[in-house]
Amino acid sequence: MEVTRTKLAEGVYLTYLPARKFKTSLLSAQFVCPIRRETASAYALLPSVLRRGTVRYPDLGALSVRLDGLYGARIDYTVRKKGESQCVGFVASLIDDSFAPGGERLLEPVAELLGELICDPVTEGGRFVPSYFESEKTNLIDAIRSLINDKRDYADARLLQEMCAGEPYGISRLGSEEEAQRLQARKLYAQYGELIASSRLELFYSGGAELARVEQALQAAFATLPRENVQELVPTLPHTARQTPRSVTERLDVTQGKLGLGFTCASRDDTALLMGNTLFGGSSNSKLFLNVREKLSLCYFASSVYHRAKGIITVSSGIEFDKFQAAYDEILAQLAAVREGRLDDWELEGARSVLLNAYASMGDSQAKLENFFLGQAATGQEETPELLAQAVRDVTAERIFEAMETVSLDTVYFLEGKETQA
């Protein structure tokens, strides 16, 4: 895949992903800043408030009319966490010019509207419109509270919070309810000014327009963007392993236990660890899925994720309360099997195939490409999917086993029912 990255202004970068096979174009503008407990909720709230209106289009109705006039273009706000950075902004989807009626150009007006949402929001008395602020603040608090409704996601988040307590990686992309409750309209407007002046802006384009035209459209759209003391990206620091694993038990009104295990990885051979995790629990052909779930029926689900930026592996599983010890022991036994190379040939090649297919399929989705390259930009990585795929092809079994030997248990999180005996 041809990828071009250019600097448009101080702290403003464009990742250009030419693609003529789609009928749509994608345009994304994302501010990347360190995720901090004291600002996470404020920055999570900002894009939803900005999306409520601009000076020219001061409410959702006016914005909708304008987007309808651009043949149903969409602009959605986004809040993501990549490594230890928070990424907030907008993603626009529009008809590619080659499919627009009469050859009409849509890139420029959509880019202009994107710039207005960020640089020229509607205000009232030197702050965001109070009704917009209060409405979106309520929505943010509801979203934070609703995280507990999906117990699997909740347990996964709690494992990271406990494992990475005191580290930015443990902070939710939405921040906390306590911080959200304290947000005030006037202070949020000041924080908005700080964000757009000092944070790196990452722009992404996927579609059929030429690079020079995309650069010109975006430079015009963000000509008034303030650029003062732009922060450098903060590297994500590897998690320091504990000498003794930490155990945390939480009780809620649940009928199924959630067992989460967090492991640190001392190796920096990312490709070997990625392959090792895929063998361990990263696919439907993994040790955890085939043995702990299918063969032994110890879990309703069991999978693992390699957090490359942080150098950790986390396991997520759903179990009966009384099967805690059996599931715990078997999960560790399957990790030992990977470490020791107790694998069939089909397992190794199957894991390789899973990763290669994942990289190959990225080119079939503009949203996946944008999300991937945002993660690369936010964490200071430069590899393309093709380069990562080649690394997977080249990694040897010996490297995998050597890397997995450095994996050690750090944190055990167990979510059990309120009536369960300790």
Backbone hydrogen bonds in HBPLUS format (Angstrom, degrees):
<---DONOR---> <-ACCEPTOR-->    atom                        ^
c    i                          cat <-CA-CA->   ^        H-A-AA   ^      H-
h    n   atom  resd res      DA  || num        DHA   H-A  angle D-A-AA Bond
n    s   type  num  typ     dist DA aas  dist angle  dist       angle   num
A0004-THR N   A0016-TYR O   3.11 MM  12  5.06 165.5  2.13 142.2 146.8     1
A0016-TYR N   A0004-THR O   2.70 MM  12  5.06 177.7  1.70 162.6 163.3     2
A0006-THR N   A0014-LEU O   2.92 MM   8  5.28 154.7  1.99 148.0 155.4     3
A0014-LEU N   A0006-THR O   2.81 MM   8  5.28 164.8  1.84 157.0 162.3     4
A0008-LEU N   A0012-VAL O   2.88 MM   4  5.52 147.4  1.99 141.1 150.7     5
A0012-VAL N   A0009-ALA O   3.03 MM   3  4.99 164.7  2.06 125.6 121.0     6
A0201-LEU N   A0011-GLY O   2.86 MM 190  6.21 167.4  1.88 168.2 172.0     7
A0013-TYR N   A0201-LEU O   3.00 MM 188  6.45 161.8  2.04 166.5 172.4     8
A0203-LEU N   A0013-TYR O   2.71 MM 190  5.90 168.1  1.72 167.8 171.2     9
A0015-THR N   A0203-LEU O   2.77 MM 188  6.17 157.1  1.82 151.7 157.8    10
A0205-TYR N   A0015-THR O   3.05 MM 190  6.47 155.7  2.11 163.1 163.0    11
A0017-LEU N   A0205-TYR O   2.76 MM 188  5.88 163.1  1.79 168.3 173.7    12
A0019-ALA N   A0207-GLY O   2.84 MM 188  4.70 173.3  1.84 127.1 128.6    13
A0096-ASP N   A0023-LYS O   2.88 MM  73  5.49 172.7  1.88 128.2 129.9    14
A0025-SER N   A0094-LEU O   2.71 MM  69  5.36 158.7  1.75 157.1 163.6    15
A0094-LEU N   A0025-SER O   3.05 MM  69  5.36 163.2  2.08 151.4 155.4    16
A0026-LEU N   A0206-SER O   2.81 MM 180  5.12 158.4  1.85 148.3 155.8    17
A0206-SER N   A0026-LEU O   2.96 MM 180  5.12 155.9  2.02 144.8 148.8    18
A0027-LEU N   A0092-ALA O   2.91 MM  65  5.00 162.6  1.94 142.9 147.0    19
A0092-ALA N   A0027-LEU O   2.61 MM  65  5.00 175.3  1.61 162.1 163.5    20
A0028-SER N   A0204-PHE O   2.90 MM 176  4.96 159.6  1.94 145.0 148.5    21
A0204-PHE N   A0028-SER O   2.94 MM 176  4.96 153.0  2.02 137.3 141.8    22
A0029-ALA N   A0090-PHE O   2.90 MM  61  5.42 164.0  1.92 158.5 163.2    23
A0090-PHE N   A0029-ALA O   2.92 MM  61  5.42 152.1  2.00 150.5 157.1    24
A0030-GLN N   A0202-GLU O   2.89 MM 172  5.15 163.2  1.92 147.6 153.3    25
A0202-GLU N   A0030-GLN O   2.79 MM 172  5.15 174.8  1.79 155.1 154.1    26
A0031-PHE N   A0088-VAL O   2.79 MM  57  5.36 166.6  1.81 158.1 153.7    27
A0088-VAL N   A0031-PHE O   3.02 MM  57  5.36 151.2  2.11 145.9 152.1    28
A0032-VAL N   A0200-ARG O   2.89 MM 168  5.40 160.8  1.92 155.4 161.4    29
A0033-CYS N   A0086-GLN O   3.07 MM  53  5.47 162.9  2.10 151.2 156.6    30
A0086-GLN N   A0033-CYS O   2.72 MM  53  5.47 161.5  1.75 170.6 174.5    31
A0035-ILE N   A0084-GLU O   3.16 MM  49  5.88 171.6  2.17 132.9 132.5    32
A0039-THR N   A0036-ARG O   3.19 MM   3  5.49 147.9  2.30 105.9 114.8    33
A0040-ALA N   A0036-ARG O   2.84 MM   4  5.56 138.5  2.01 160.8 167.9    34
A0043-TYR N   A0039-THR O   2.94 MM   4  6.11 171.7  1.95 167.3 168.6    35
A0044-ALA N   A0040-ALA O   2.95 MM   4  6.05 143.3  2.08 140.7 151.5    36
A0045-LEU N   A0041-SER O   2.99 MM   4  6.14 139.2  2.16 141.2 151.0    37
A0045-LEU N   A0042-ALA O   3.16 MM   3  5.17 127.5  2.45  94.3 107.8    38
A0046-LEU N   A0042-ALA O   3.09 MM   4  6.31 144.6  2.22 146.0 155.4    39
A0049-VAL N   A0045-LEU O   3.22 MM   4  6.49 152.7  2.30 155.0 163.0    40
A0049-VAL N   A0046-LEU O   3.04 MM   3  5.22 121.2  2.40 103.1 118.1    41
A0050-LEU N   A0046-LEU O   2.87 MM   4  6.10 167.1  1.88 165.1 169.2    42
A0051-ARG N   A0047-PRO O   2.96 MM   4  5.99 144.0  2.09 137.9 147.0    43
A0052-ARG N   A0049-VAL O   3.06 MM   3  5.45 161.3  2.09 111.1 117.0    44
A0053-GLY N   A0050-LEU O   3.42 MM   3  6.25 164.4  2.45 120.0 122.2    45
A0122-VAL N   A0053-GLY O   3.20 MM  69  5.63 166.3  2.22 115.7 115.6    46
A0054-THR N   A0057-TYR O   2.74 MM   3  4.88 159.1  1.78 122.0 124.8    47
A0055-VAL N   A0120-ASP O   3.08 MM  65  6.12 148.4  2.19 162.1 159.4    48
A0063-LEU N   A0059-ASP O   3.06 MM   4  6.33 160.8  2.10 153.9 159.9    49
A0064-SER N   A0060-LEU O   2.85 MM   4  5.98 156.5  1.91 145.7 152.2    50
A0065-VAL N   A0061-GLY O   3.03 MM   4  6.31 156.2  2.09 149.0 154.8    51
A0066-ARG N   A0062-ALA O   3.06 MM   4  6.31 158.9  2.11 145.7 151.3    52
A0067-LEU N   A0063-LEU O   2.89 MM   4  6.18 161.5  1.93 154.2 159.1    53
A0068-ASP N   A0064-SER O   2.83 MM   4  6.00 155.7  1.89 148.7 155.8    54
A0069-GLY N   A0065-VAL O   3.00 MM   4  6.23 146.3  2.12 142.4 151.3    55
A0070-LEU N   A0067-LEU O   2.96 MM   3  4.98 145.4  2.08  98.6 109.6    56
A0072-GLY N   A0067-LEU O   3.16 MM   5  5.54 123.6  2.49 132.2 140.2    57
A0071-TYR N   A0068-ASP O   3.12 MM   3  5.29 124.7  2.44 119.7 116.1    58
A0074-ARG N   A0093-SER O   2.89 MM  19  5.20 162.2  1.92 151.3 157.4    59
A0093-SER N   A0074-ARG O   2.84 MM  19  5.20 152.3  1.92 142.4 150.8    60
A0076-ASP N   A0091-VAL O   2.96 MM  15  5.42 167.1  1.98 151.8 150.0    61
A0091-VAL N   A0076-ASP O   2.86 MM  15  5.42 156.5  1.92 156.4 164.4    62
A0078-THR N   A0089-GLY O   2.87 MM  11  5.41 155.4  1.93 138.7 140.5    63
A0089-GLY N   A0078-THR O   3.14 MM  11  5.41 156.4  2.19 144.2 145.9    64
A0080-ARG N   A0087-CYS O   2.82 MM   7  5.04 164.5  1.84 151.8 156.9    65
A0087-CYS N   A0080-ARG O   2.76 MM   7  5.04 175.3  1.76 149.0 150.2    66
A0082-LYS N   A0085-SER O   2.91 MM   3  5.30 155.6  1.97 148.9 156.3    67
A0085-SER N   A0082-LYS O   2.95 MM   3  5.30 153.8  2.02 125.9 134.4    68
A0099-PHE N   A0096-ASP O   2.80 MM   3  5.61 164.0  1.83 128.8 134.3    69
A0100-ALA N   A0097-ASP O   3.12 MM   3  4.96 155.3  2.18  99.9 107.5    70
A0103-GLY N   A0100-ALA O   3.10 MM   3  5.37 150.5  2.19 136.9 131.3    71
A0104-GLU N   A0101-PRO O   3.27 MM   3  6.11 162.9  2.30 121.7 125.1    72
A0110-VAL N   A0106-LEU O   3.12 MM   4  6.16 160.2  2.16 155.8 161.5    73
A0111-ALA N   A0107-LEU O   2.89 MM   4  6.01 160.2  1.93 153.8 160.0    74
A0112-GLU N   A0108-GLU O   2.87 MM   4  6.05 155.8  1.93 149.8 157.1    75
A0113-LEU N   A0109-PRO O   3.00 MM   4  6.18 155.3  2.07 140.4 146.1    76
A0114-LEU N   A0110-VAL O   2.94 MM   4  6.17 153.8  2.01 147.0 154.4    77
A0115-GLY N   A0111-ALA O   2.92 MM   4  6.21 156.0  1.98 149.1 155.3    78
A0116-GLU N   A0112-GLU O   2.95 MM   4  6.27 148.3  2.05 145.0 154.0    79
A0117-LEU N   A0113-LEU O   2.99 MM   4  6.25 157.8  2.04 150.9 155.7    80
A0118-ILE N   A0114-LEU O   3.31 MM   4  6.59 149.0  2.41 143.7 150.9    81
A0119-CYS N   A0115-GLY O   2.76 MM   4  5.79 169.0  1.77 156.8 160.7    82
A0120-ASP N   A0116-GLU O   2.81 MM   4  4.72 149.4  1.90 128.7 135.1    83
A0124-GLU N   A0127-ARG O   2.76 MM   3  5.53 161.4  1.79 161.2 167.7    84
A0132-TYR N   A0129-VAL O   2.97 MM   3  5.38 121.4  2.32 111.8 126.6    85
A0133-PHE N   A0129-VAL O   2.97 MM   4  6.22 165.4  1.99 160.6 165.4    86
A0134-GLU N   A0130-PRO O   2.89 MM   4  6.06 172.2  1.89 158.3 159.7    87
A0135-SER N   A0131-SER O   3.07 MM   4  6.03 160.0  2.11 139.8 145.6    88
A0136-GLU N   A0132-TYR O   3.01 MM   4  6.15 170.4  2.02 155.0 157.5    89
A0137-LYS N   A0133-PHE O   2.86 MM   4  5.94 149.1  1.96 148.7 158.2    90
A0138-THR N   A0134-GLU O   3.03 MM   4  6.17 157.9  2.08 144.8 149.9    91
A0139-ASN N   A0135-SER O   3.08 MM   4  6.39 154.1  2.14 142.4 149.8    92
A0140-LEU N   A0136-GLU O   2.92 MM   4  6.14 152.5  1.99 143.8 150.7    93
A0141-ILE N   A0137-LYS O   3.00 MM   4  6.28 165.1  2.02 153.4 156.6    94
A0142-ASP N   A0138-THR O   2.93 MM   4  6.14 159.8  1.97 150.2 156.2    95
A0143-ALA N   A0139-ASN O   2.89 MM   4  6.11 151.0  1.98 143.5 151.7    96
A0144-ILE N   A0140-LEU O   2.93 MM   4  6.24 155.6  1.99 152.9 159.0    97
A0145-ARG N   A0141-ILE O   2.94 MM   4  6.17 163.9  1.97 151.3 155.8    98
A0146-SER N   A0142-ASP O   2.88 MM   4  6.00 144.5  2.00 143.3 153.3    99
A0147-LEU N   A0144-ILE O   3.29 MM   3  5.59 157.1  2.35 105.6 112.2   100
A0149-ASN N   A0146-SER O   2.92 MM   3  5.37 156.9  1.97 114.0 121.5   101
A0154-TYR N   A0150-ASP O   2.87 MM   4  6.04 159.8  1.91 155.4 162.2   102
A0155-ALA N   A0151-LYS O   2.87 MM   4  5.90 160.9  1.91 140.6 145.2   103
A0156-ASP N   A0152-ARG O   2.99 MM   4  6.23 158.6  2.04 149.3 155.4   104
A0157-ALA N   A0153-ASP O   2.94 MM   4  6.15 157.6  1.99 148.9 154.7   105
A0158-ARG N   A0154-TYR O   2.87 MM   4  6.12 156.5  1.92 150.1 157.3   106
A0159-LEU N   A0155-ALA O   2.92 MM   4  6.11 153.1  2.00 147.5 154.0   107
A0160-LEU N   A0156-ASP O   3.26 MM   4  6.56 161.9  2.29 145.3 148.9   108
A0161-GLN N   A0157-ALA O   2.92 MM   4  6.20 153.2  1.99 146.9 155.3   109
A0162-GLU N   A0158-ARG O   2.92 MM   4  6.11 159.4  1.96 151.8 156.0   110
A0163-MET N   A0159-LEU O   2.80 MM   4  5.92 164.6  1.82 154.6 159.8   111
A0164-CYS N   A0160-LEU O   2.85 MM   4  5.66 159.6  1.89 141.8 148.1   112
A0167-GLU N   A0164-CYS O   2.90 MM   3  5.26 155.7  1.96 137.0 136.9   113
A0170-GLY N   A0167-GLU O   3.07 MM   3  5.81 159.8  2.12 122.3 127.5   114
A0171-ILE N   A0168-PRO O   3.02 MM   3  5.49 169.1  2.03 119.9 123.1   115
A0175-GLY N   A0172-SER O   3.02 MM   3  5.00 157.6  2.07 103.6 110.8   116
A0180-ALA N   A0176-SER O   2.98 MM   4  6.20 159.0  2.02 148.4 155.1   117
A0181-GLN N   A0177-GLU O   2.89 MM   4  6.05 155.4  1.95 151.5 157.0   118
A0182-ARG N   A0179-GLU O   3.14 MM   3  5.26 131.1  2.39  97.5 110.3   119
A0183-LEU N   A0180-ALA O   3.21 MM   3  5.42 161.8  2.24 108.2 113.8   120
A0188-LEU N   A0184-GLN O   2.84 MM   4  5.97 156.4  1.90 156.6 164.5   121
A0189-TYR N   A0185-ALA O   3.07 MM   4  6.32 149.0  2.17 145.5 152.9   122
A0190-ALA N   A0186-ARG O   3.25 MM   4  6.60 149.6  2.35 141.0 148.6   123
A0191-GLN N   A0187-LYS O   2.88 MM   4  6.23 152.9  1.95 149.6 157.8   124
A0192-TYR N   A0188-LEU O   2.81 MM   4  6.06 145.8  1.93 145.9 155.6   125
A0193-GLY N   A0189-TYR O   3.12 MM   4  6.42 153.8  2.19 141.8 147.4   126
A0194-GLU N   A0190-ALA O   3.08 MM   4  6.44 151.2  2.17 144.1 151.8   127
A0195-LEU N   A0191-GLN O   2.89 MM   4  6.11 159.2  1.93 148.9 154.5   128
A0196-ILE N   A0192-TYR O   3.07 MM   4  6.31 173.4  2.07 161.6 160.5   129
A0197-ALA N   A0193-GLY O   3.18 MM   4  6.09 137.7  2.37 136.1 146.5   130
A0198-SER N   A0194-GLU O   2.99 MM   4  5.91 155.4  2.05 150.8 155.7   131
A0199-SER N   A0195-LEU O   3.04 MM   4  5.44 148.8  2.14 147.6 150.3   132
A0228-GLU N   A0197-ALA O   2.83 MM  31  5.16 147.1  1.94 124.0 134.9   133
A0231-GLN N   A0198-SER O   2.68 MM  33  5.74 163.1  1.71 165.2 159.9   134
A0214-VAL N   A0210-GLU O   3.11 MM   4  6.44 158.0  2.16 154.2 160.7   135
A0215-GLU N   A0211-LEU O   2.90 MM   4  6.15 167.8  1.91 163.4 166.3   136
A0216-GLN N   A0212-ALA O   3.03 MM   4  6.18 159.9  2.07 142.8 148.2   137
A0217-ALA N   A0213-ARG O   2.95 MM   4  6.14 160.4  1.99 149.1 154.3   138
A0218-LEU N   A0214-VAL O   3.01 MM   4  6.19 162.1  2.05 153.6 157.9   139
A0219-GLN N   A0215-GLU O   2.88 MM   4  5.99 158.8  1.93 151.5 157.9   140
A0220-ALA N   A0216-GLN O   3.07 MM   4  6.17 155.4  2.14 144.0 150.1   141
A0221-ALA N   A0217-ALA O   3.01 MM   4  6.17 153.1  2.09 139.3 147.2   142
A0222-PHE N   A0218-LEU O   2.98 MM   4  6.08 150.5  2.07 148.8 154.5   143
A0223-ALA N   A0220-ALA O   3.47 MM   3  5.15 165.7  2.49 104.8 103.0   144
A0225-LEU N   A0222-PHE O   3.15 MM   3  5.22 164.6  2.18 107.6 112.0   145
A0239-HIS N   A0310-LYS O   3.32 MM  71  6.15 156.5  2.37 164.0 158.3   146
A0246-ARG N   A0410-ASP O   2.82 MM 164  6.27 157.8  1.86 148.3 146.9   147
A0412-VAL N   A0246-ARG O   2.70 MM 166  6.09 155.6  1.75 162.9 169.9   148
A0248-VAL N   A0412-VAL O   2.77 MM 164  6.13 157.8  1.82 165.7 173.5   149
A0414-PHE N   A0248-VAL O   2.88 MM 166  6.34 152.9  1.96 157.7 166.2   150
A0250-GLU N   A0414-PHE O   2.88 MM 164  6.27 161.1  1.91 158.8 163.8   151
A0416-GLU N   A0250-GLU O   2.87 MM 166  6.29 162.5  1.90 166.1 170.2   152
A0252-LEU N   A0416-GLU O   2.98 MM 164  6.37 154.9  2.04 162.7 168.6   153
A0254-VAL N   A0252-LEU O   2.87 MM   2  5.62 124.8  2.18 111.6  95.0   154
A0418-LYS N   A0252-LEU O   3.01 MM 166  5.24 117.2  2.42 128.1 132.0   155
A0257-GLY N   A0319-ILE O   2.74 MM  62  5.00 133.6  1.96 172.3 169.8   156
A0319-ILE N   A0257-GLY O   2.84 MM  62  5.00 156.4  1.89 130.9 138.9   157
A0258-LYS N   A0415-LEU O   2.99 MM 157  4.95 153.6  2.06 135.5 143.7   158
A0415-LEU N   A0258-LYS O   2.87 MM 157  4.95 162.7  1.90 142.7 148.6   159
A0259-LEU N   A0317-SER O   2.93 MM  58  5.23 145.3  2.05 136.1 146.0   160
A0317-SER N   A0259-LEU O   3.05 MM  58  5.23 128.0  2.33 140.5 154.5   161
A0260-GLY N   A0413-TYR O   2.75 MM 153  4.96 175.1  1.76 159.7 160.4   162
A0413-TYR N   A0260-GLY O   2.79 MM 153  4.96 176.1  1.79 154.5 155.9   163
A0261-LEU N   A0315-VAL O   3.13 MM  54  4.99 148.5  2.23 124.7 134.0   164
A0315-VAL N   A0261-LEU O   2.75 MM  54  4.99 157.9  1.80 150.2 157.1   165
A0262-GLY N   A0411-THR O   2.76 MM 149  4.89 163.0  1.79 152.0 153.6   166
A0410-ASP N   A0262-GLY O   2.77 MM 148  5.52 161.0  1.81 162.2 159.3   167
A0411-THR N   A0262-GLY O   3.13 MM 149  4.89 160.1  2.17 131.2 135.4   168
A0263-PHE N   A0313-ILE O   2.75 MM  50  5.08 163.8  1.77 162.8 166.5   169
A0313-ILE N   A0263-PHE O   2.93 MM  50  5.08 157.3  1.98 139.1 146.0   170
A0264-THR N   A0408-SER O   2.91 MM 144  5.46 151.3  2.00 160.1 160.4   171
A0408-SER N   A0264-THR O   2.97 MM 144  5.46 155.0  2.03 149.1 157.3   172
A0265-CYS N   A0311-GLY O   3.04 MM  46  5.47 144.3  2.17 163.8 153.0   173
A0266-ALA N   A0406-THR O   3.44 MM 140  5.14 165.7  2.46 111.6 115.5   174
A0270-ASP N   A0268-ARG O   3.00 MM   2  5.53 121.5  2.35 108.5  92.0   175
A0273-LEU N   A0269-ASP O   3.02 MM   4  6.31 158.2  2.07 155.8 162.8   176
A0274-LEU N   A0270-ASP O   2.83 MM   4  6.01 153.8  1.89 149.0 156.7   177
A0275-MET N   A0271-THR O   2.98 MM   4  6.21 162.0  2.01 149.6 153.7   178
A0276-GLY N   A0272-ALA O   2.84 MM   4  6.00 157.1  1.89 143.8 151.2   179
A0277-ASN N   A0273-LEU O   2.80 MM   4  5.97 156.4  1.85 148.8 154.2   180
A0278-THR N   A0274-LEU O   3.02 MM   4  6.24 151.5  2.11 142.4 150.3   181
A0279-LEU N   A0275-MET O   2.99 MM   4  6.30 153.2  2.06 150.2 157.0   182
A0280-PHE N   A0276-GLY O   2.93 MM   4  6.12 147.4  2.04 140.4 150.2   183
A0281-GLY N   A0277-ASN O   2.78 MM   4  5.90 170.1  1.79 161.9 161.0   184
A0282-GLY N   A0277-ASN O   2.94 MM   5  5.65 129.3  2.20 135.8 138.5   185
A0287-LYS N   A0279-LEU O   2.91 MM   8  6.28 162.3  1.94 157.1 160.1   186
A0288-LEU N   A0280-PHE O   2.89 MM   8  6.09 159.6  1.93 158.8 165.4   187
A0304-SER N   A0281-GLY O   2.79 MM  23  4.50 151.5  1.87 114.6 112.8   188
A0286-SER N   A0283-SER O   3.24 MM   3  5.23 158.0  2.29 109.7 109.7   189
A0290-LEU N   A0286-SER O   2.98 MM   4  6.07 173.0  1.98 157.5 158.9   190
A0291-ASN N   A0287-LYS O   2.95 MM   4  5.64 155.5  2.01 142.6 149.6   191
A0292-VAL N   A0288-LEU O   3.08 MM   4  5.02 117.2  2.49 113.0 129.3   192
A0293-ARG N   A0288-LEU O   3.08 MM   5  6.47 146.1  2.20 159.1 169.0   193
A0294-GLU N   A0289-PHE O   2.97 MM   5  6.23 158.6  2.02 154.8 161.6   194
A0295-LYS N   A0290-LEU O   3.01 MM   5  6.09 149.5  2.11 128.3 137.4   195
A0296-LEU N   A0291-ASN O   2.84 MM   5  5.90 157.6  1.89 163.2 166.8   196
A0298-LEU N   A0292-VAL O   2.91 MM   6  5.60 154.8  1.97 171.4 176.7   197
A0300-TYR N   A0318-GLY O   2.64 MM  18  5.16 162.3  1.67 151.0 157.1   198
A0318-GLY N   A0301-PHE O   3.05 MM  17  5.38 148.7  2.15 138.8 143.1   199
A0303-SER N   A0316-SER O   2.98 MM  13  5.49 154.0  2.05 152.7 161.1   200
A0316-SER N   A0303-SER O   2.86 MM  13  5.49 164.0  1.89 156.2 161.2   201
A0305-VAL N   A0314-THR O   2.88 MM   9  5.40 149.8  1.97 150.2 160.2   202
A0314-THR N   A0305-VAL O   2.96 MM   9  5.40 156.6  2.02 150.4 157.0   203
A0307-HIS N   A0312-ILE O   2.79 MM   5  5.32 165.4  1.81 163.8 168.1   204
A0310-LYS N   A0307-HIS O   3.12 MM   3  5.58 129.7  2.39 108.6 121.2   205
A0311-GLY N   A0307-HIS O   2.82 MM   4  5.81 133.9  2.03 155.6 170.4   206
A0312-ILE N   A0307-HIS O   3.43 MM   5  5.32 158.1  2.48 131.4 135.6   207
A0323-LYS N   A0320-GLU O   2.98 MM   3  5.37 162.8  2.01 116.5 121.8   208
A0327-ALA N   A0323-LYS O   2.90 MM   4  5.94 166.6  1.92 156.8 160.8   209
A0328-TYR N   A0324-PHE O   2.85 MM   4  5.95 166.2  1.87 156.9 161.5   210
A0329-ASP N   A0325-GLN O   2.89 MM   4  6.00 168.3  1.90 150.7 153.8   211
A0330-GLU N   A0326-ALA O   3.03 MM   4  6.14 157.3  2.08 143.3 149.8   212
A0331-ILE N   A0327-ALA O   2.90 MM   4  6.05 156.9  1.95 153.6 159.4   213
A0332-LEU N   A0328-TYR O   3.21 MM   4  6.45 164.5  2.23 150.1 153.5   214
A0333-ALA N   A0329-ASP O   2.94 MM   4  6.15 143.8  2.07 139.6 150.7   215
A0334-GLN N   A0330-GLU O   2.92 MM   4  6.17 150.7  2.01 148.0 154.2   216
A0335-LEU N   A0331-ILE O   3.09 MM   4  6.41 147.2  2.21 143.0 152.0   217
A0336-ALA N   A0332-LEU O   2.97 MM   4  6.23 154.4  2.03 144.4 151.2   218
A0337-ALA N   A0333-ALA O   3.02 MM   4  6.32 143.9  2.15 139.8 149.5   219
A0338-VAL N   A0334-GLN O   3.23 MM   4  6.53 149.5  2.33 140.7 147.1   220
A0339-ARG N   A0335-LEU O   2.97 MM   4  6.28 165.1  1.99 153.5 157.9   221
A0340-GLU N   A0336-ALA O   2.92 MM   4  6.05 156.9  1.97 149.3 154.8   222
A0342-ARG N   A0337-ALA O   2.84 MM   5  5.03 150.6  1.92 158.2 158.7   223
A0341-GLY N   A0338-VAL O   3.14 MM   3  5.12 156.8  2.20 102.1 109.2   224
A0343-LEU N   A0341-GLY O   2.85 MM   2  5.45 129.2  2.12 108.1  92.5   225
A0347-GLU N   A0344-ASP O   3.03 MM   3  5.41 134.7  2.24 106.9 118.8   226
A0349-GLU N   A0345-ASP O   3.13 MM   4  6.40 173.9  2.13 160.1 161.3   227
A0350-GLY N   A0346-TRP O   2.77 MM   4  5.65 141.5  1.92 134.3 145.9   228
A0351-ALA N   A0347-GLU O   2.97 MM   4  6.14 157.0  2.03 146.7 151.3   229
A0352-ARG N   A0348-LEU O   3.09 MM   4  6.34 157.8  2.14 144.9 151.3   230
A0353-SER N   A0349-GLU O   2.92 MM   4  6.07 155.3  1.98 142.4 149.0   231
A0354-VAL N   A0350-GLY O   2.99 MM   4  6.25 152.2  2.07 146.3 153.3   232
A0355-LEU N   A0351-ALA O   3.24 MM   4  6.53 164.3  2.26 152.0 154.0   233
A0356-LEU N   A0352-ARG O   2.98 MM   4  6.21 164.7  2.00 153.2 158.0   234
A0357-ASN N   A0353-SER O   2.90 MM   4  5.99 160.6  1.94 150.6 155.5   235
A0358-ALA N   A0354-VAL O   3.07 MM   4  6.27 149.5  2.16 141.2 149.7   236
A0359-TYR N   A0355-LEU O   3.00 MM   4  6.31 160.8  2.03 154.9 158.8   237
A0360-ALA N   A0356-LEU O   2.92 MM   4  6.07 160.0  1.96 147.5 153.8   238
A0361-SER N   A0357-ASN O   2.94 MM   4  6.03 150.1  2.03 144.9 151.8   239
A0362-MET N   A0359-TYR O   3.30 MM   3  5.49 150.5  2.39 101.7 110.1   240
A0364-ASP N   A0361-SER O   2.96 MM   3  5.39 162.7  1.99 115.4 121.0   241
A0365-SER N   A0362-MET O   3.16 MM   3  5.77 170.2  2.17 122.3 123.7   242
A0369-LEU N   A0365-SER O   3.10 MM   4  6.34 158.9  2.14 147.0 152.8   243
A0370-GLU N   A0366-GLN O   2.95 MM   4  6.16 162.7  1.98 149.2 153.7   244
A0371-ASN N   A0367-ALA O   2.97 MM   4  6.14 163.5  2.00 149.3 153.8   245
A0372-PHE N   A0368-LYS O   2.87 MM   4  6.01 158.8  1.92 148.5 154.6   246
A0373-PHE N   A0369-LEU O   2.93 MM   4  6.12 175.6  1.94 157.7 158.6   247
A0374-LEU N   A0370-GLU O   2.90 MM   4  5.97 144.1  2.03 143.8 153.9   248
A0375-GLY N   A0371-ASN O   3.09 MM   4  6.28 159.6  2.13 143.2 148.1   249
A0376-GLN N   A0372-PHE O   3.00 MM   4  6.38 151.5  2.08 146.3 154.8   250
A0377-ALA N   A0373-PHE O   2.92 MM   4  6.05 163.5  1.95 143.1 147.3   251
A0378-ALA N   A0374-LEU O   2.82 MM   4  5.96 164.5  1.85 156.9 161.2   252
A0379-THR N   A0375-GLY O   3.13 MM   4  6.12 139.9  2.30 139.7 148.2   253
A0381-GLN N   A0376-GLN O   2.74 MM   5  4.58 151.6  1.82 146.4 146.2   254
A0380-GLY N   A0377-ALA O   3.38 MM   3  5.19 163.9  2.41  98.3 102.7   255
A0388-LEU N   A0384-THR O   3.05 MM   4  6.35 161.7  2.08 156.5 161.6   256
A0389-ALA N   A0385-PRO O   2.86 MM   4  6.02 151.8  1.94 144.3 152.4   257
A0390-GLN N   A0386-GLU O   3.01 MM   4  6.26 152.8  2.09 143.0 149.8   258
A0391-ALA N   A0387-LEU O   3.04 MM   4  6.31 151.4  2.13 143.2 150.9   259
A0392-VAL N   A0388-LEU O   3.05 MM   4  6.36 147.1  2.16 143.9 152.4   260
A0393-ARG N   A0389-ALA O   2.99 MM   4  6.34 153.1  2.06 147.7 155.1   261
A0394-ASP N   A0390-GLN O   3.02 MM   4  6.26 146.3  2.14 144.8 153.6   262
A0395-VAL N   A0391-ALA O   3.07 MM   4  6.16 132.0  2.31 142.5 153.2   263
A0400-ILE N   A0396-THR O   3.15 MM   4  6.49 156.1  2.21 147.8 154.4   264
A0401-PHE N   A0397-ALA O   2.98 MM   4  6.29 166.8  2.00 159.6 161.5   265
A0402-GLU N   A0398-GLU O   2.99 MM   4  6.10 158.6  2.03 145.7 152.1   266
A0403-ALA N   A0399-ARG O   2.93 MM   4  6.07 160.4  1.97 149.1 153.9   267
A0404-MET N   A0400-ILE O   2.93 MM   4  6.13 164.8  1.95 155.3 159.6   268
A0405-GLU N   A0401-PHE O   3.04 MM   4  6.16 129.9  2.30 138.3 150.1   269
A0406-THR N   A0403-ALA O   3.07 MM   3  5.67 155.8  2.13 113.1 120.1   270
A0407-VAL N   A0404-MET O   3.15 MM   3  5.28 165.6  2.18 107.8 112.0   271
A0420-THR N   A0417-GLY O   3.14 MM   3  5.30 158.6  2.19 106.5 113.2   272
